[in-house]
Amino acid sequence: MRQIRVFDTTLRDGEQSPGATMNVDEKLQLARQLARLNVDIIEAGFPITSQGDFEAVKLIAEELETVTVAGLARARFEDIDRVAEAIKNARKTGRIHIVIATSDIHLKFKLKMTRQEVLNASINAVRHARQYTDDIEFSAEDATRSDWDFLCRVTEEVIKAGATTVNIPDTVGYTAPVEYSELIEYLMNRVPNIDKCVVSVHCHNDLGLAVANSLAAILKGAGQVECTINGIGERAGNASLEEIVMALKTRPKLFMADTSIVTREIYKTSRMVSKITGMIVQPNKAIVGANAFAHESGIHQDGFLKERSTYEILKPEDIGIPGSKLVLGKHSGRHAFKDRLGQMGYHLTDDDVNHTFERFKALADQKKYVFDEDIETLITEEISKTDYVYNLVSLGVTCGTEDKPIARITISKRGEELKTESTGDGPVDATYNAIAQLTETKSQLIRYEVKSITGGTDAQAEVFVTIEEDGRTVRGAGSHTDTIVASAKAYINAINKLEGKNRVITQGV
């Protein structure tokens, strides 16, 4: 069985999903969980783009002992130097990931460079990076729309210059499995020193083929696969880590390859990514969707009860779906609560534990049962508060068939309390009008979604909103047993993200 390296780019390419921006604390929490998942490489950010990305790469590299931490750099010395600074004190190893486009369409319209100029820039960038580390990855952006012979030439030369991993990205999700496998095979046969590096694949999902393309490349000898949790990423997203890993695990005789992923951590990791980014996992999503192990048809139920394998090719326990959802109640103490946080993969400061525990006790008084999903939501909201400008203090709403909806709200702005009231077409509209007045936001509400976190009439409502301002789009999430309060928290969460969103928008692999 060949061992396939898993290069997780949830914190870099995944974060480039519109509205999925994470702060440093959120990235660190997720990186710790990715380490428990046992990925081989974590691409923690694009350090040149912002101080936040630099700090995230630096902190993660300095903490994690079992994972290689990578930072992305364009084929520019200043980018490479910035990554090198971020990873210089890595506990395990640090990787410099260099990217430059090789397709004629990118050369002509984006880079304004000739093929020879791109080749020279690629060689010089790799040589420059070699002074900092021996672990260098080179990515030929838009490789699947590049001239194959030119791609071979670039690959050969960057390996000579010192690249130890060469990535062949399907940057715009253009290729198909049969074509992609032919390209990988072509490189394997035509590049004389290809055996001196690991061939990596990075597929986007614009045509829904990212996982299929990645698996096709593995069949042809690719030794590293780049992917994200839940398949998040630019546009239609990246290849889904959980789908690739479980395909290899389920069909070993076909692929003759496996990963080192601890599959029982998959579901927990998926939930954490969904909570932090505010991106809901669709119910019919493979492996981690709510319906992935659900059976409604009478025929299916009958077959499943007689023999599980009739309608399930995977066991939910293998990916960590819990057998029991009930974990804690209102009589639980602080020690038990902190212990449960550790089991769920969260390691918070004492202050964060205390604040979250207080909210947990308040929730336990409102609900008969408190589920893992409820606790995850409380933790994520606590983590996300690190750099909040606004926080909800109180909210009162009057509405009904006879009354005009009125919202009376108090929020704090860096400790200063602001109050107002407003009307609207309904209680949510009135609440949002009041929040907009106090925050003076000019953003437009693009999407509003409500779901129940767990079952029962006392379940927490989870609200997701998408807002846009000056071309910047962010998503916010909020939860509470009162849907209107959850809606207010989600809107304020999104506005806070707009306030803190000063990232430089760049185009990655």
ABEGO torsion letter per residue (X at the ends): XBBBBBBBAAAAAAAABBGABBBAAAAAAAAAAAAAAGBABBBAEBAAABAAAAAAAAAAAAABAABBBBBBBBBBAAAAAAAAAAAAABABBBBBBBBBBABAAAAAAAAGBBAAAAAAAAAAAAAAAAAABABBBBBBBGAAABBAAAAAAAAAAAAAAGBABBBBBBAAGABBAAAAAAAAAAAAAABAAAAABBBBBBBBAAAGAAAAAAAAAAAAGBABBBBBBGGBEBEAEBBBAAAAAAAAAABAAAAGBBBABBAAAAAAAAAAAAAAAGBBBBAABBGABAAAABBABAAAAAAAAABAAAABABBAAAAGBBABABABBAABBAAAAAAAAAAAGBBBBAAAAAAAAAAAAAAAAABABBBAAAAAAAAAAAAAAAABABBBABBBBBBEAABBBBBBBBBBBGGBBBBBBBBBABAAAAAAAAAAAAAGBABBBABBBBBBABBEAABBBBBBBBBBBGGBBBBBBBBBABAAAAAAAAAAAAAAAAAABABBBBBBX
